[in-house]
Amino acid sequence: MNPLRAMLGDALYDYIYFRHHHRRLMHRNGVPAGRAEGERQYLDRWRQLSPLVDINSYRLYSRYCGPTPDIVPYDMLHNVIEPRLNPPELWLQYEDKNRFAEYVDAELLPATVASRSGGGPVRYNCQLSTLDCPLIIKPSVDRSCEEGVMRFEKVEGRYVSSGGIELTDHWLQAYGNDFVLQEAILQHPFMNRLCSTAVCTIRLAVYRSVVDGRAHVTAGVLRVGREGSVVDNIVAGGRFAGLDVKTGALADTFVARFGERHPVWNGVDLSRERLVVPHWDEVLAMAVHVADGIKEHHLLALDIALSAKEKPMLIEYNIGGFSSYLFHFTGQTVFGPWTEEVIRWVRARR
């Protein structure tokens, strides 16, 4: 652990770190450093949960969301709100990709070819020689921005990566103690047009009410990889575009990791055409269904792909480390009209 974090504690360390981080992002994106409209209401609202309220978070993201106090302070979301909505002692259990099928219908997930947990034996569900589809391997736990994700194509009866690595039992043993090898999703032509080498994923924020238990899709973005990459991750150079969660319509620009805006990405110009994700009603229905099955947690970030068979598929769900900046940079808030409900509930349990 960082010795300064150990000395200050998570809450104070993150407050200081993200206050400076958001100040740097303000400068980078040309956001004035002075007082912003509505910040008094913002401070009053979030001081109900902590005296440490990062005002720079509001000054930055209100540029995109407007003067709403519903913008959640980034550090407070992780240190105060997430642990109350999602029991931390269950995070590892639920986020192990090899256990997803315990909580989610198997037909909603990519087919698993092989897996390994805790350094045990590699378990095969079928022989590689019987398959013809591309394969994807990824760590099943302790993932870090999709580090270690690799794609294999079948070439002359062997599975080989773009870097020339052959997929063998010996290589799998050395890959790691925890992984899942899955059939790669062949994505819908709509998504393939945006990026042909990486599966584009719909990231949805889903809040399951602490009052009545109903799941609500509150915000969404479409993540689009850099052409030539096998992942759509923002840290790996991808982009994201805001989604209207009611209609599935994309916003008019792509956004980079630190908020830079580019209407054109991979040759697609969002400023010149209105794009709408197809089969949007099915995507929303699946998101609610998944959230209803994970009853011990109230805040999820779902990554959903749209297959060539016009079927939404769940790539993964995330319980901890909620990336709220994706939504704030696209003018959306994490909890929307349920923000005050969350504050009251968390405040009663502090």
C-alpha positions as CSV (number, residue, x, y, z in Angstrom):
1,M,0.0,0.0,0.0
2,N,1.1,3.6,-0.7
3,P,2.6,4.7,2.6
4,L,0.9,8.1,2.4
5,R,-2.5,6.4,1.9
6,A,-1.8,4.2,4.9
7,M,-1.0,7.3,7.0
8,L,-3.9,9.4,5.8
9,G,-6.6,6.8,5.3
10,D,-8.5,6.1,2.1
11,A,-11.0,8.9,2.4
12,L,-8.6,11.8,3.0
13,Y,-6.0,10.5,0.6
14,D,-8.5,10.1,-2.2
15,Y,-10.1,13.5,-1.5
16,I,-6.7,15.2,-1.9
17,Y,-5.7,13.1,-4.9
18,F,-8.9,13.6,-6.9
19,R,-9.2,17.3,-5.9
20,H,-5.9,17.8,-7.7
21,H,-6.7,15.3,-10.5
22,H,-9.9,17.2,-11.3
23,R,-8.1,20.5,-11.2
24,R,-5.7,19.2,-13.8
25,L,-8.6,17.9,-16.0
26,M,-10.2,21.3,-15.7
27,H,-7.1,23.0,-17.1
28,R,-6.8,20.3,-19.8
29,N,-10.3,20.8,-21.0
30,G,-10.5,24.6,-20.6
31,V,-12.9,24.7,-17.7
32,P,-12.6,27.8,-15.6
33,A,-11.2,27.3,-12.1
34,G,-13.5,29.8,-10.4
35,R,-16.9,29.3,-8.7
36,A,-19.5,27.5,-10.7
37,E,-23.3,28.0,-10.7
38,G,-25.0,25.8,-8.2
39,E,-21.9,24.8,-6.2
40,R,-23.5,25.9,-2.9
41,Q,-26.4,23.4,-3.4
42,Y,-23.8,20.8,-4.4
43,L,-21.8,21.2,-1.2
44,D,-24.9,21.3,1.0
45,R,-26.1,18.0,-0.5
46,W,-22.9,16.0,-0.3
47,R,-21.8,17.3,3.1
48,Q,-24.7,15.1,4.4
49,L,-22.3,12.2,3.9
50,S,-18.9,13.6,4.5
51,P,-17.3,17.0,5.3
52,L,-14.7,16.3,2.5
53,V,-16.5,17.3,-0.7
54,D,-14.3,17.8,-3.8
55,I,-15.6,21.0,-5.3
56,N,-13.4,20.6,-8.4
57,S,-15.3,17.4,-9.2
58,Y,-18.4,19.6,-9.5
59,R,-16.7,22.5,-11.3
60,L,-15.4,20.1,-13.9
61,Y,-18.4,17.9,-14.6
62,S,-21.1,20.6,-14.3
63,R,-19.6,21.8,-17.5
64,Y,-21.1,18.7,-19.1
65,C,-24.0,17.9,-16.8
66,G,-25.2,21.4,-16.1
67,P,-25.6,22.9,-12.6
68,T,-27.1,19.8,-10.9
69,P,-26.2,18.7,-7.4
70,D,-26.7,15.1,-8.5
71,I,-23.1,14.9,-9.7
72,V,-21.5,12.4,-7.3
73,P,-18.0,13.3,-5.9
74,Y,-15.8,10.6,-7.4
75,D,-13.9,9.8,-4.2
76,M,-17.1,9.8,-2.1
77,L,-18.7,7.3,-4.4
78,H,-15.9,4.8,-3.8
79,N,-15.3,5.4,-0.1
80,V,-18.7,6.1,1.3
81,I,-21.5,5.1,-1.1
82,E,-20.2,1.9,-2.9
83,P,-19.4,0.1,0.4
84,R,-23.0,0.7,1.7
85,L,-24.7,-0.3,-1.5
86,N,-22.5,-3.2,-2.3
87,P,-21.0,-5.2,0.6
88,P,-17.2,-5.2,0.0
89,E,-16.8,-8.6,1.6
90,L,-18.7,-10.1,-1.4
91,W,-16.9,-8.2,-4.2
92,L,-14.3,-10.9,-5.0
93,Q,-16.9,-13.6,-5.0
94,Y,-19.2,-11.8,-7.4
95,E,-16.5,-10.4,-9.7
96,D,-14.8,-13.7,-10.4
97,K,-15.6,-14.2,-14.0
98,N,-15.5,-18.0,-13.5
99,R,-18.5,-17.6,-11.2
100,F,-20.7,-15.4,-13.3
101,A,-22.9,-18.2,-14.4
102,E,-23.9,-18.7,-10.7
103,Y,-25.7,-15.3,-10.8
104,V,-26.4,-14.8,-14.5
105,D,-28.2,-17.0,-17.0
106,A,-25.5,-18.9,-18.9
107,E,-27.1,-18.2,-22.3
108,L,-26.5,-14.5,-21.7
109,L,-22.7,-15.1,-21.4
110,P,-20.1,-16.0,-24.0
111,A,-19.5,-19.8,-24.0
112,T,-16.5,-20.8,-21.8
113,V,-14.0,-23.1,-23.5
114,A,-11.6,-23.5,-20.6
115,S,-11.0,-22.0,-17.2
116,R,-8.7,-22.0,-14.2
117,S,-9.2,-20.9,-10.6
118,G,-6.8,-20.5,-7.8
119,G,-3.9,-22.2,-9.6
120,G,-5.9,-25.5,-9.9
121,P,-6.1,-27.6,-13.0
122,V,-7.2,-26.2,-16.3
123,R,-10.8,-27.3,-16.9
124,Y,-11.8,-27.8,-20.5
125,N,-15.4,-27.7,-21.6
126,C,-14.5,-28.9,-25.1
127,Q,-11.5,-29.8,-27.2
128,L,-9.9,-26.9,-29.1
129,S,-9.7,-29.1,-32.2
130,T,-13.5,-29.2,-32.4
131,L,-13.8,-25.4,-32.6
132,D,-13.6,-23.0,-35.5
133,C,-14.5,-19.6,-33.9
134,P,-12.0,-17.1,-32.6
135,L,-11.2,-17.3,-28.8
136,I,-10.6,-14.6,-26.1
137,I,-8.6,-15.2,-22.9
138,K,-8.7,-12.9,-20.0
139,P,-7.9,-12.9,-16.2
140,S,-10.9,-14.0,-14.2
141,V,-10.0,-12.0,-11.1
142,D,-7.8,-9.0,-10.2
143,R,-8.3,-7.6,-13.6
144,S,-6.7,-4.2,-14.4
145,C,-8.1,-2.3,-17.4
146,E,-8.3,-5.6,-19.4
147,E,-4.5,-6.2,-19.1
148,G,-3.7,-9.6,-20.4
149,V,-6.7,-9.9,-22.8
150,M,-5.6,-11.8,-25.9
151,R,-7.5,-13.0,-29.0
152,F,-6.7,-16.2,-30.9
153,E,-7.6,-17.1,-34.4
154,K,-7.6,-20.7,-35.8
155,V,-4.8,-21.0,-38.4
156,E,-4.2,-24.4,-40.1
157,G,-5.7,-26.3,-37.2
158,R,-3.9,-24.3,-34.4
159,Y,-5.0,-21.3,-32.4
160,V,-2.5,-18.5,-32.7
161,S,-2.5,-14.9,-31.5
162,S,-1.6,-11.9,-33.6
163,G,1.7,-11.9,-31.9
164,G,2.4,-15.5,-32.9
165,I,1.7,-17.2,-29.6
166,E,0.2,-20.6,-29.9
167,L,-2.6,-21.6,-27.6
168,T,-1.6,-24.8,-25.9
169,D,-2.1,-26.4,-22.5
170,H,1.5,-25.6,-21.5
171,W,0.9,-21.9,-22.5
172,L,-2.3,-21.8,-20.5
173,Q,-0.6,-23.1,-17.4
174,A,1.9,-20.3,-17.6
175,Y,-0.7,-17.6,-18.4
176,G,-1.9,-17.4,-14.8
177,N,-3.7,-19.0,-11.9
178,D,-7.1,-17.5,-12.7
179,F,-8.4,-17.1,-16.2
180,V,-11.3,-17.8,-18.5
181,L,-11.0,-18.8,-22.2
182,Q,-14.2,-18.0,-24.1
183,E,-15.6,-18.0,-27.6
184,A,-15.1,-14.6,-29.0
185,I,-18.3,-12.7,-29.8
186,L,-19.0,-12.0,-33.5
187,Q,-20.5,-8.6,-33.2
188,H,-23.5,-6.9,-34.9
189,P,-22.7,-5.1,-38.1
190,F,-23.6,-1.8,-36.4
191,M,-20.8,-2.3,-33.9
192,N,-18.4,-3.7,-36.5
193,R,-18.7,-0.5,-38.4
194,L,-17.4,1.4,-35.4
195,C,-14.5,-0.9,-34.8
196,S,-13.9,-4.2,-36.6
197,T,-11.0,-5.5,-34.4
198,A,-12.4,-5.1,-30.9
199,V,-15.9,-5.9,-29.6
200,C,-17.6,-2.6,-28.8
201,T,-19.4,-2.7,-25.4
202,I,-22.3,-0.8,-24.0
203,R,-21.5,0.3,-20.4
204,L,-24.7,0.8,-18.4
205,A,-25.1,2.1,-14.9
206,V,-27.9,0.1,-13.1
207,Y,-29.2,1.1,-9.7
208,R,-31.5,-1.3,-7.9
209,S,-33.5,0.8,-5.5
210,V,-32.8,0.3,-1.8
211,V,-36.5,1.3,-1.2
212,D,-38.5,-1.0,-3.5
213,G,-35.9,-3.2,-5.1
214,R,-36.7,-2.2,-8.6
215,A,-33.7,-1.9,-11.1
216,H,-33.3,1.3,-13.1
217,V,-30.8,1.9,-15.9
218,T,-29.6,5.4,-15.1
219,A,-26.8,6.2,-17.6
220,G,-25.0,4.7,-20.5
221,V,-22.0,5.0,-22.9
222,L,-20.8,3.0,-25.9
223,R,-17.1,2.1,-25.7
224,V,-15.3,1.9,-29.0
225,G,-11.8,0.5,-29.3
226,R,-9.0,1.8,-31.5
227,E,-9.0,0.1,-34.9
228,G,-6.3,-2.6,-34.7
229,S,-6.7,-3.2,-30.9
230,V,-8.5,-6.2,-29.5
231,V,-10.0,-4.3,-26.5
232,D,-12.3,-1.3,-26.3
233,N,-10.8,-0.1,-23.1
234,I,-10.4,3.7,-22.6
235,V,-7.0,3.4,-20.9
236,A,-5.8,1.4,-24.0
237,G,-6.7,4.3,-26.3
238,G,-10.3,3.7,-27.0
239,R,-13.1,6.3,-27.0
240,F,-16.6,6.4,-25.6
241,A,-19.8,8.2,-26.6
242,G,-22.8,9.0,-24.5
243,L,-26.0,7.0,-24.9
244,D,-29.6,8.2,-24.4
245,V,-30.7,5.3,-22.2
246,K,-34.4,5.8,-23.3
247,T,-33.7,5.4,-27.0
248,G,-30.2,4.0,-27.5
249,A,-29.2,7.1,-29.5
250,L,-25.5,8.1,-29.5
251,A,-24.3,11.6,-28.7
252,D,-22.7,13.7,-31.4
253,T,-19.0,13.2,-30.3
254,F,-16.5,10.6,-29.0
255,V,-14.7,11.3,-25.8
256,A,-11.2,10.3,-24.8
257,R,-10.0,9.2,-21.4
258,F,-9.4,12.7,-20.0
259,G,-12.4,14.4,-21.6
260,E,-11.0,15.4,-24.9
261,R,-13.7,15.4,-27.6
262,H,-13.4,14.1,-31.2
263,P,-16.5,13.8,-33.3
264,V,-14.6,11.4,-35.7
265,W,-13.2,8.0,-34.6
266,N,-12.2,5.1,-36.8
267,G,-13.6,7.0,-39.7
268,V,-17.1,7.5,-38.2
269,D,-18.3,11.1,-37.8
270,L,-21.0,11.4,-35.1
271,S,-21.5,15.1,-35.9
272,R,-22.8,14.2,-39.4
273,E,-25.1,11.3,-38.7
274,R,-27.5,10.1,-35.9
275,L,-26.7,6.6,-34.8
276,V,-29.0,4.5,-32.7
277,V,-27.9,1.2,-31.1
278,P,-30.2,-1.5,-32.6
279,H,-32.3,-3.8,-30.4
280,W,-32.2,-1.3,-27.6
281,D,-35.3,-2.6,-25.8
282,E,-33.7,-6.0,-25.5
283,V,-30.5,-4.4,-24.2
284,L,-32.4,-2.6,-21.4
285,A,-34.5,-5.7,-20.5
286,M,-31.3,-7.8,-20.2
287,A,-29.7,-5.1,-17.9
288,V,-32.7,-5.1,-15.6
289,H,-32.8,-8.9,-15.6
290,V,-29.1,-9.2,-14.7
291,A,-29.5,-6.7,-11.8
292,D,-32.5,-8.5,-10.5
293,G,-30.4,-11.6,-10.1
294,I,-27.6,-10.0,-8.1
295,K,-29.7,-9.1,-5.1
296,E,-27.0,-8.4,-2.6
297,H,-25.7,-5.4,-4.6
298,H,-27.5,-2.2,-5.6
299,L,-25.1,-0.6,-8.0
300,L,-23.7,-2.3,-11.1
301,A,-21.8,-1.3,-14.2
302,L,-22.7,-3.8,-17.0
303,D,-20.6,-4.3,-20.1
304,I,-22.9,-5.6,-22.9
305,A,-22.1,-6.6,-26.4
306,L,-24.5,-7.0,-29.3
307,S,-23.9,-10.2,-31.3
308,A,-24.2,-10.8,-35.0
309,K,-27.3,-12.9,-34.1
310,E,-28.9,-9.6,-32.9
311,K,-28.7,-10.8,-29.2
312,P,-27.3,-8.7,-26.3
313,M,-24.5,-10.6,-24.5
314,L,-23.1,-9.8,-21.0
315,I,-19.3,-9.4,-21.2
316,E,-19.1,-8.7,-17.5
317,Y,-20.6,-6.8,-14.6
318,N,-18.6,-4.6,-12.2
319,I,-19.4,-4.0,-8.6
320,G,-16.5,-2.1,-7.2
321,G,-14.5,0.8,-8.7
322,F,-17.4,2.4,-10.5
323,S,-16.1,4.6,-13.4
324,S,-18.5,7.5,-12.9
325,Y,-16.4,9.8,-15.0
326,L,-17.6,8.0,-18.2
327,F,-21.1,9.2,-17.4
328,H,-20.3,12.6,-16.1
329,F,-18.2,13.5,-19.2
330,T,-21.2,12.7,-21.3
331,G,-23.7,14.8,-19.3
332,Q,-25.2,12.0,-17.2
333,T,-25.3,11.4,-13.5
334,V,-24.9,8.0,-11.8
335,F,-28.2,7.9,-9.9
336,G,-30.3,10.4,-11.7
337,P,-33.6,11.0,-9.9
338,W,-32.7,8.4,-7.3
339,T,-29.8,10.5,-6.0
340,E,-31.6,11.8,-2.9
341,E,-32.9,8.3,-2.1
342,V,-29.3,7.0,-2.1
343,I,-28.1,9.8,0.1
344,R,-30.8,9.3,2.7
345,W,-30.2,5.6,2.8
346,V,-26.4,5.8,3.1
347,R,-26.6,8.6,5.7
348,A,-28.8,6.4,7.9
349,R,-26.2,3.7,7.8
350,R,-23.0,5.8,8.4
